[in-house]
């Protein structure tokens, strides 16, 4: 469970494409000094292998079959979304409506909004956390552990509280409003996804896959044991340590927060799967 960390978690992770993972996307960056840990100490979040520049290095694959795209029904009297390169302010402002009193301003990154959410969703569909071009700001504060090298380490429950506010905002967001934004912005989401050069899946399939990866995270109750083979911490349980990064994030946010995220994602997935699809014609 360890190595340096980088970031955000996908998870409010869903607001529009917060629909993923968002959470995914809440990791932090920092340096930990090499020293003995007292009864309560600070530990860095783990860092997986750096993800390729998702916005700069397209991924090219031959299509096995034409991907299916959602049938987007335009809202009566509403103009289409602005061009992708001019969409930041409009997309950011719409995401801000998903929580009252500007609460999401603490978490949302205001530039390259569509492209960053698409990159995060694409990474989450592979079970990965994105380390660059993140759509959410970092969660502040150090991660805490208890114990020592002699008695063993545990992830402190105090760490879970750092996720409480973003998870609460995500859980309270109106699911229908999320889906409405997703449908309205889908042409730009699909366009940004097309820039990655992937041809064997639609972005809609990517979003569903990202949600499935989060829902597949195991439910871990009780103390989470850590080991420290070198400078950084890892899960003591090899099965947990081998999990994809997005599922490790779910464990690090604690069982209660993870349960709330999963409940909301199930609602969103059910709505997404109700959307009619059509074969891509290009």
Secondary structure, DSSP 8 states (H G I E B T S, - for coil): --S----EEE-S-BTTTTBS-BEEEE-------S----SEEEE-----S----TTTS------SS--EEE-----TT------GGG-HHHHHHHHHTTSGGGGGGGTB--SSHHHHHHHHHHHHHTT----SS-SB----S-EEEEEETTTEEEE-GGGGGGGHHHHHHHHHS-HHHHHHHHHHHHHHHHHHHHTTT--SS-HHHHHHHHHHHHHTS----S--EEE-SSSS-EESSHHHHTS-HHHHHHHHT-HHHHHHHHHHHHHHHHHHHHS-EEE---
